[in-house]
Amino acid sequence: MADKSPPPGSPNRLPSRTSILVAAARAFGSRDPDAGVRNPDFLADTLIGPDELALINDHPLSTGLAQDYAEASQNPAIAILVSLMIFRTRFIDEALKRAVESGAAQIVILGAGFDSRAYRFRDLLQHCRVMEVDAEPTQDYKKRRIQAVLGEVLPNLTYVSLDFAKDGIRDALKAGGFREGERSFYIWEGVSMYLPEKSVRKMLQMVASHSAPGSSIVLDYANSLGIEIIKQNSQGSMTMPASWGEPWIFGVPGSNGDEFFQGLGFDPVVPLSMNNPEVFKRYAIRSDGTTYAAHVVEKMRIEALARARAGTALPLSAGVLEAQKAIAIAGGIYWLAELTVSASPNDGQSQRMTD
Ligand SMILES: C[S@@+](CC[C@H](N)C(=O)[O-])C[C@H]1O[C@@H](n2cnc3c(N)ncnc32)[C@H](O)[C@@H]1O
């Protein structure tokens, strides 16, 4: 019998709260007066209004967006999430531009949430077929919101609703107009960590097996170490209220996932760790040379020092020290990568499937 339970993140058919949270973080980041660290998603602030913020009222960003920008930026839970979104948005925007300039004809935004790229890049994408794929409750909500605030239907944008954990993505995409022979660019932003491993493998195998040569997929993901650490740390910036029903559950094996992706049919890749100082240099340097959220990190350091001086600091548990060592060895827990579909058969071929 078919399983009728709602997809993850959609209890009671509400839109995914994490999709609202990350769009709210982009909206916040888009207000920075310094263009060097501003989030380029200028539409997020229009898409996320009071009704959407009410759905995430158990996160400080819900009220943070109504506060003074500089004041709200002092909250580490806001500043750290907003900086992660700056990296993500910019890395993916750059990859999208490169893909279209090199001939991608189809853009597939998987788990689109409140992704605004179809509208933000409407000129760049005018000759591309754009497909947004998401769970039905989130997609229905997003479509209504787009209609209410932008009021325009783009002729080249198609919506496909499905549950990655249950439905066949290949058939659904084809029914939505996807052409396997055309070079494609897939965006899978902020989604892989919410899915069972089987669904992640299935999606990546589908992309690797049924996309034209030169196609690629850009994604962010955790490694299994990161998932373990997040499970143990209920206060982290990537920890969502349990009531949202959207826990991070999947992390790639190994440190950065390169072998895992090659095994699924992609070319070797050098993923970018969000811990890598290069990420800050590339995406988050202010015009005065400081990095975004540096003030928050410095504030936390000073507070820790003061606690140590006053003798009130709690000793770091063996578990925390061990986790810090493991993160340093792995090079990070949260990554960004653009995976190119391998043109030459490799070991991954034996793992490929037809969805
Ligand atoms: C954190 S949000 C990211 C949204 C968007 N990509 C972004 O970065 O702004 C996670 C998205 O994944 C989607 N998602 C999670 N599990 C899913 C599933 N099983 N099937 C379809 N979509 C799913 C949610 O509906 C939501 O839109």
Ligand as a Chemical Component Dictionary entry (heavy atoms), coordinates in Angstrom:
data_LIG
# 
_chem_comp.id                   LIG 
_chem_comp.type                 NON-POLYMER 
_chem_comp.pdbx_formal_charge   0 
_chem_comp.three_letter_code    LIG 
# 
loop_
_chem_comp_atom.comp_id 
_chem_comp_atom.atom_id 
_chem_comp_atom.alt_atom_id 
_chem_comp_atom.type_symbol 
_chem_comp_atom.charge 
_chem_comp_atom.model_Cartn_x 
_chem_comp_atom.model_Cartn_y 
_chem_comp_atom.model_Cartn_z 
_chem_comp_atom.pdbx_ordinal 
LIG C1  C1  C 0  16.557 23.976 3.551  1  
LIG S1  S1  S 1  15.330 23.976 2.343  2  
LIG C2  C2  C 0  16.283 24.542 0.968  3  
LIG C3  C3  C 0  15.458 25.282 -0.027 4  
LIG C4  C4  C 0  16.235 25.949 -1.159 5  
LIG N1  N1  N 0  16.945 24.988 -1.947 6  
LIG C5  C5  C 0  17.171 26.990 -0.606 7  
LIG O1  O1  O 0  18.363 26.687 -0.418 8  
LIG O2  O2  O -1 16.705 28.085 -0.349 9  
LIG C6  C6  C 0  15.084 22.259 1.975  10 
LIG C7  C7  C 0  14.183 22.029 0.780  11 
LIG O3  O3  O 0  14.201 20.627 0.479  12 
LIG C8  C8  C 0  12.896 20.195 0.234  13 
LIG N2  N2  N 0  12.791 18.769 0.594  14 
LIG C9  C9  C 0  13.220 18.165 1.727  15 
LIG N3  N3  N 0  12.915 16.851 1.704  16 
LIG C10 C10 C 0  12.280 16.635 0.525  17 
LIG C11 C11 C 0  11.707 15.498 -0.094 18 
LIG N4  N4  N 0  11.725 14.300 0.500  19 
LIG N5  N5  N 0  11.140 15.634 -1.319 20 
LIG C12 C12 C 0  11.117 16.851 -1.935 21 
LIG N6  N6  N 0  11.642 17.974 -1.398 22 
LIG C13 C13 C 0  12.204 17.861 -0.187 23 
LIG C14 C14 C 0  12.021 21.049 1.134  24 
LIG O4  O4  O 0  10.678 21.083 0.689  25 
LIG C15 C15 C 0  12.726 22.394 1.024  26 
LIG O5  O5  O 0  12.235 23.175 -0.023 27 
# 
loop_
_chem_comp_bond.comp_id 
_chem_comp_bond.atom_id_1 
_chem_comp_bond.atom_id_2 
_chem_comp_bond.value_order 
_chem_comp_bond.pdbx_ordinal 
LIG C1  S1  SING 1  
LIG S1  C2  SING 2  
LIG S1  C6  SING 3  
LIG C2  C3  SING 4  
LIG C3  C4  SING 5  
LIG C4  N1  SING 6  
LIG C4  C5  SING 7  
LIG C5  O1  DOUB 8  
LIG C5  O2  SING 9  
LIG C6  C7  SING 10 
LIG C7  O3  SING 11 
LIG C7  C15 SING 12 
LIG O3  C8  SING 13 
LIG C8  N2  SING 14 
LIG C8  C14 SING 15 
LIG N2  C9  SING 16 
LIG N2  C13 SING 17 
LIG C9  N3  DOUB 18 
LIG N3  C10 SING 19 
LIG C10 C11 SING 20 
LIG C10 C13 DOUB 21 
LIG C11 N4  SING 22 
LIG C11 N5  DOUB 23 
LIG N5  C12 SING 24 
LIG C12 N6  DOUB 25 
LIG N6  C13 SING 26 
LIG C14 O4  SING 27 
LIG C14 C15 SING 28 
LIG C15 O5  SING 29 
# 
